[in-house]
Amino acid sequence: MQNIIGIETSCDETGVAVYRPDAGIVAELVYTQADHAAFGGVVPELASRDHVRKLPAMIREVLTLAELTAAELDAVAYTAGPGLAGALLVGAAVGVGLAHAAGLPAIAVHHMEGHLLSPLLEAQPPAFPFVALLVSGGHTMLVDVADIGRYRLLGETLDDAAGEAFDKTARLLGLGFPGGPEVARLAEQGDPERFDFPRPMVNRPGLDFSFSGLKTHTRQLINNSEPADHADIAAGFEKAVVDTLVIKCRRALHETRHRSLVIAGGVSANARLRQALDSALPGQVYYPRPSLCTDNGAMIAHAGWHRRKEGRIDGQIAVRPRWPLEELTAV
């Protein structure tokens, strides 16, 4: 048995979980911070403070749920980047401290690799190679995945990430934060065909994304509309994002000649995106369960297990707020 505890603190979720290869996710807890809603976005200092308050007790509780002591762990995995520097430092300090105190290896995990590998936790995981769409509040990228650690960036957003565009649109509509679920709920009441929305960069070659123009178009519509129009605007905006992502995913599969698509990250929980991808690519799309779409400790523990040979016990604390996925090495 190899019990790996994973610690995730890259942004505004505090996640702790224990993973064991023969049993999967043994225990997990996720705490989502609420204080940021008043500001319409994540405040880094508040995020760091909340991680400090929550993390020690969550580790104790997860170990209790897993019926383990720290001495029965085999490694500690923590998110080392990318993310907010202060938030990352909290998780790294606690993770490395726990590992050092227990004489265990500490494994620095790439946050996006955690997301990318999370569908491997499901009963029917994808086979390598595949294309991965990593789509969240901070990232929108398409990756050619030959194997674990063998990644080639195919395209990424040139400005706002898809999740960030959802958050900003929610704020324009007077909705809460995080914006993705709020816009999706309002969109259920609207007509997505009433207003015309652009599908950014779909008529250009390549696999990069851009959502800033769509956000500007949406703001102009909102400024020239009545509150009664907002559900239709939300529906049209959501459909424009979904259509753009689907078009680029199909193009990436065609260019790489891979047959499977993995989609992960917070926006991958969007029901309309899943429906559209399943319709466009039947039998080819793999997702993590909804609880693994947002940031969580389980994906970090799982990715840490794959990279357990890279663990160290020197007690050094290091984070990389900016960390290109392509810099990772093969397992």
C-alpha positions as CSV (number, residue, x, y, z in Angstrom):
1,M,0.0,0.0,0.0
2,Q,1.1,3.5,-0.7
3,N,-0.9,6.2,1.1
4,I,-0.3,9.6,-0.5
5,I,-1.8,12.7,1.0
6,G,-2.4,15.6,-1.4
7,I,-2.7,19.3,-0.5
8,E,-4.2,21.8,-2.9
9,T,-4.0,25.6,-2.2
10,S,-3.3,27.2,-5.6
11,C,-6.2,29.7,-5.4
12,D,-9.4,29.9,-3.3
13,E,-10.1,26.2,-2.6
14,T,-8.4,24.4,0.2
15,G,-8.3,20.7,-0.7
16,V,-6.9,17.7,1.2
17,A,-7.2,14.0,0.2
18,V,-5.6,10.6,0.7
19,Y,-5.1,8.5,-2.4
20,R,-4.0,4.8,-2.5
21,P,-3.6,3.1,-5.9
22,D,-5.4,-0.1,-4.8
23,A,-8.4,1.8,-3.3
24,G,-8.5,5.1,-5.2
25,I,-9.6,8.2,-3.2
26,V,-9.7,7.0,0.4
27,A,-10.8,10.3,2.0
28,E,-11.1,13.9,0.9
29,L,-12.2,17.3,2.0
30,V,-12.6,20.6,0.0
31,Y,-13.3,24.0,1.5
32,T,-14.4,26.7,-0.9
33,Q,-13.8,30.2,0.4
34,A,-16.8,32.6,0.3
35,D,-15.2,35.9,1.3
36,H,-14.3,36.8,-2.3
37,A,-17.9,37.0,-3.5
38,A,-18.1,40.6,-2.2
39,F,-15.2,41.6,-4.3
40,G,-16.2,39.9,-7.6
41,G,-13.0,37.9,-7.7
42,V,-10.3,36.2,-5.7
43,V,-8.4,38.5,-3.3
44,P,-4.9,36.8,-2.9
45,E,-4.3,37.9,0.7
46,L,-7.7,36.7,1.8
47,A,-7.1,33.4,0.1
48,S,-3.7,32.9,1.8
49,R,-5.2,33.7,5.2
50,D,-8.0,31.2,4.8
51,H,-5.6,28.4,3.8
52,V,-3.6,29.1,7.0
53,R,-6.8,28.9,9.0
54,K,-8.3,25.8,7.4
55,L,-5.4,23.5,6.3
56,P,-4.1,22.0,9.6
57,A,-7.6,21.0,10.8
58,M,-8.5,19.6,7.4
59,I,-5.3,17.4,7.4
60,R,-6.2,16.0,10.8
61,E,-9.8,15.3,9.7
62,V,-8.8,13.6,6.4
63,L,-6.4,11.4,8.3
64,T,-9.1,10.5,10.7
65,L,-11.5,9.7,7.9
66,A,-8.9,7.6,6.2
67,E,-8.2,5.8,9.5
68,L,-4.5,6.7,9.2
69,T,-1.8,8.4,11.2
70,A,0.9,10.6,9.7
71,A,3.3,7.7,10.3
72,E,1.3,5.5,8.0
73,L,1.6,7.9,5.1
74,D,4.2,7.1,2.4
75,A,4.5,10.6,0.8
76,V,3.1,14.1,0.9
77,A,2.1,15.8,-2.4
78,Y,1.4,19.5,-2.6
79,T,0.6,22.0,-5.4
80,A,3.8,23.9,-6.2
81,G,2.3,25.9,-9.1
82,P,1.0,27.5,-11.1
83,G,-1.3,29.7,-8.9
84,L,-1.3,32.6,-6.4
85,A,2.2,32.9,-4.8
86,G,1.0,33.4,-1.3
87,A,-1.6,30.6,-1.5
88,L,0.9,28.2,-2.9
89,L,3.4,29.0,-0.2
90,V,0.9,28.1,2.5
91,G,0.3,24.6,1.0
92,A,4.0,24.1,0.3
93,A,5.1,25.1,3.8
94,V,2.5,22.8,5.4
95,G,3.2,20.0,3.0
96,V,7.0,20.1,3.2
97,G,6.8,20.6,7.0
98,L,4.6,17.5,7.4
99,A,6.8,15.5,5.2
100,H,10.0,16.6,6.9
101,A,8.6,15.9,10.4
102,A,7.4,12.4,9.4
103,G,10.5,11.6,7.4
104,L,8.6,11.3,4.2
105,P,9.3,12.5,0.6
106,A,7.6,15.7,-0.4
107,I,6.3,15.8,-4.0
108,A,5.9,19.1,-5.8
109,V,2.9,18.7,-8.1
110,H,1.9,20.8,-11.2
111,H,-1.7,22.0,-10.7
112,M,-2.7,21.6,-14.3
113,E,-1.2,18.1,-14.4
114,G,-3.4,17.2,-11.5
115,H,-6.4,18.3,-13.5
116,L,-5.2,16.6,-16.7
117,L,-4.8,13.3,-15.0
118,S,-8.0,13.4,-12.9
119,P,-10.1,11.4,-15.5
120,L,-7.7,8.5,-14.8
121,L,-9.4,8.2,-11.5
122,E,-12.6,7.1,-13.1
123,A,-13.8,3.5,-13.7
124,Q,-13.3,3.9,-17.5
125,P,-10.1,6.0,-17.9
126,P,-8.9,7.2,-21.3
127,A,-6.0,5.5,-23.0
128,F,-2.9,7.4,-24.1
129,P,-2.4,9.3,-26.4
130,F,-5.2,11.8,-26.2
131,V,-6.0,15.5,-26.5
132,A,-6.7,17.4,-23.3
133,L,-8.8,20.6,-23.0
134,L,-7.9,22.2,-19.7
135,V,-10.4,24.9,-19.0
136,S,-10.8,26.9,-15.8
137,G,-10.9,30.3,-14.3
138,G,-7.2,30.8,-15.0
139,H,-6.4,28.5,-17.9
140,T,-7.8,27.5,-21.3
141,M,-5.4,25.3,-23.2
142,L,-5.3,22.3,-25.6
143,V,-2.6,19.8,-24.9
144,D,-1.3,16.8,-26.9
145,V,-0.8,14.1,-24.2
146,A,1.4,11.3,-25.4
147,D,1.8,9.9,-21.9
148,I,2.2,11.1,-18.3
149,G,4.7,14.0,-18.4
150,R,4.9,14.0,-22.2
151,Y,2.9,17.1,-23.1
152,R,2.9,19.4,-26.1
153,L,0.9,22.6,-26.0
154,L,-1.4,22.9,-29.0
155,G,-3.1,26.2,-28.2
156,E,-4.0,28.5,-25.3
157,T,-5.9,31.6,-24.6
158,L,-4.3,34.9,-25.7
159,D,-6.2,36.9,-23.1
160,D,-9.0,35.9,-20.8
161,A,-9.5,32.2,-19.9
162,A,-13.0,30.8,-20.5
163,G,-13.7,30.7,-16.7
164,E,-12.5,34.2,-16.3
165,A,-14.9,35.4,-19.1
166,F,-17.7,33.6,-17.2
167,D,-16.8,35.4,-14.0
168,K,-16.6,38.8,-15.7
169,T,-19.9,38.3,-17.5
170,A,-21.6,37.3,-14.2
171,R,-20.4,40.5,-12.7
172,L,-21.8,42.5,-15.6
173,L,-25.1,40.8,-15.1
174,G,-25.1,41.4,-11.4
175,L,-24.7,37.8,-10.5
176,G,-22.6,36.2,-7.8
177,F,-19.1,34.7,-7.8
178,P,-17.8,32.3,-9.0
179,G,-19.6,33.3,-12.2
180,G,-19.7,30.0,-14.2
181,P,-22.5,28.3,-12.2
182,E,-24.4,31.6,-11.9
183,V,-24.4,32.3,-15.6
184,A,-25.3,28.7,-16.4
185,R,-28.3,28.9,-14.0
186,L,-29.6,32.1,-15.6
187,A,-29.0,30.7,-19.1
188,E,-31.4,27.9,-18.4
189,Q,-34.2,30.5,-18.5
190,G,-33.0,32.2,-21.7
191,D,-33.1,31.8,-25.5
192,P,-29.5,31.4,-26.8
193,E,-30.5,32.3,-30.3
194,R,-32.1,35.7,-29.6
195,F,-28.9,37.7,-29.8
196,D,-25.9,37.3,-32.1
197,F,-22.6,36.5,-30.4
198,P,-19.2,36.0,-32.0
199,R,-17.3,32.7,-31.9
200,P,-13.8,34.2,-31.5
201,M,-10.9,33.0,-33.7
202,V,-12.8,29.9,-35.1
203,N,-12.4,31.2,-38.7
204,R,-8.6,31.5,-38.3
205,P,-6.2,28.6,-38.5
206,G,-4.6,27.3,-35.3
207,L,-5.8,26.3,-31.9
208,D,-5.4,29.4,-29.8
209,F,-8.4,31.0,-28.0
210,S,-9.5,34.6,-27.3
211,F,-12.4,35.5,-25.1
212,S,-11.9,39.3,-24.5
213,G,-13.8,40.3,-27.6
214,L,-16.7,38.1,-26.6
215,K,-16.7,39.7,-23.2
216,T,-16.7,43.2,-24.7
217,H,-19.6,42.3,-27.0
218,T,-21.5,40.9,-24.1
219,R,-20.9,44.1,-22.0
220,Q,-22.2,46.3,-24.9
221,L,-25.3,44.1,-25.1
222,I,-25.9,44.3,-21.4
223,N,-25.4,48.1,-21.4
224,N,-28.1,48.5,-24.1
225,S,-30.6,46.0,-22.6
226,E,-33.2,45.7,-19.9
227,P,-33.0,43.2,-17.0
228,A,-35.6,41.1,-18.7
229,D,-33.1,40.4,-21.5
230,H,-30.4,39.1,-19.2
231,A,-31.4,35.4,-19.3
232,D,-31.2,35.5,-23.1
233,I,-27.8,37.3,-23.0
234,A,-26.5,34.7,-20.5
235,A,-27.7,31.8,-22.7
236,G,-26.2,33.4,-25.9
237,F,-22.9,34.0,-24.1
238,E,-22.7,30.5,-22.7
239,K,-23.5,29.0,-26.1
240,A,-20.8,31.1,-27.8
241,V,-18.2,29.9,-25.4
242,V,-19.3,26.3,-25.7
243,D,-19.4,26.4,-29.5
244,T,-15.9,27.9,-29.6
245,L,-14.5,25.2,-27.3
246,V,-16.1,22.4,-29.3
247,I,-14.9,23.7,-32.6
248,K,-11.3,23.9,-31.4
249,C,-11.5,20.5,-29.7
250,R,-12.6,18.9,-33.0
251,R,-9.9,20.7,-34.8
252,A,-7.2,19.5,-32.3
253,L,-8.4,15.9,-32.7
254,H,-8.2,16.2,-36.4
255,E,-4.7,17.7,-36.4
256,T,-3.3,15.2,-33.9
257,R,-5.3,12.2,-35.3
258,H,-6.0,11.2,-31.7
259,R,-9.4,9.6,-31.0
260,S,-9.9,10.6,-27.4
261,L,-10.5,13.9,-25.7
262,V,-10.1,14.6,-22.0
263,I,-11.7,17.7,-20.6
264,A,-10.8,18.9,-17.1
265,G,-10.8,22.0,-14.9
266,G,-13.7,24.0,-13.4
267,V,-15.5,24.8,-16.6
268,S,-15.6,21.1,-17.5
269,A,-18.5,20.8,-15.1
270,N,-20.6,22.9,-17.3
271,A,-23.6,20.8,-18.4
272,R,-24.0,22.4,-21.8
273,L,-20.4,22.0,-22.7
274,R,-20.6,18.3,-21.8
275,Q,-23.7,17.8,-23.8
276,A,-22.3,19.6,-26.9
277,L,-19.0,17.6,-26.8
278,D,-20.9,14.3,-26.3
279,S,-23.0,15.2,-29.3
280,A,-20.1,16.3,-31.5
281,L,-17.7,13.5,-30.4
282,P,-19.8,10.5,-29.3
283,G,-17.9,8.0,-27.3
284,Q,-14.6,10.0,-27.5
285,V,-14.8,12.3,-24.5
286,Y,-13.7,11.6,-21.0
287,Y,-14.4,13.7,-17.9
288,P,-13.6,13.6,-14.2
289,R,-16.6,13.4,-11.9
290,P,-18.0,16.9,-11.0
291,S,-16.4,16.9,-7.6
292,L,-13.0,16.6,-9.3
293,C,-13.6,19.4,-11.8
294,T,-12.9,22.2,-9.3
295,D,-9.6,22.4,-7.4
296,N,-9.2,19.5,-5.0
297,G,-6.6,17.5,-3.0
298,A,-7.5,14.2,-4.6
299,M,-6.1,15.1,-8.0
300,I,-2.9,16.4,-6.3
301,A,-2.5,13.1,-4.4
302,H,-3.1,11.1,-7.5
303,A,-0.6,13.1,-9.6
304,G,1.8,12.9,-6.7
305,W,1.5,9.1,-6.7
306,H,2.5,9.0,-10.4
307,R,5.5,11.3,-9.6
308,R,6.4,9.7,-6.3
309,K,10.0,8.9,-7.5
310,E,10.6,12.6,-7.7
311,G,9.9,13.2,-4.0
312,R,12.5,14.7,-1.8
313,I,13.2,14.9,1.9
314,D,15.5,17.9,2.1
315,G,12.9,20.2,3.6
316,Q,13.2,22.9,0.9
317,I,10.0,24.9,0.3
318,A,9.7,26.1,-3.3
319,V,6.7,27.2,-5.4
320,R,6.4,28.3,-9.1
321,P,3.4,30.7,-9.6
322,R,4.2,30.5,-13.3
323,W,5.1,27.0,-14.4
324,P,4.7,25.9,-18.1
325,L,3.2,22.5,-18.4
326,E,5.6,21.5,-21.1
327,E,8.5,21.8,-18.7
328,L,7.4,18.6,-16.9
329,T,9.4,15.5,-17.6
330,A,8.1,12.0,-18.5
331,V,7.4,9.7,-15.6
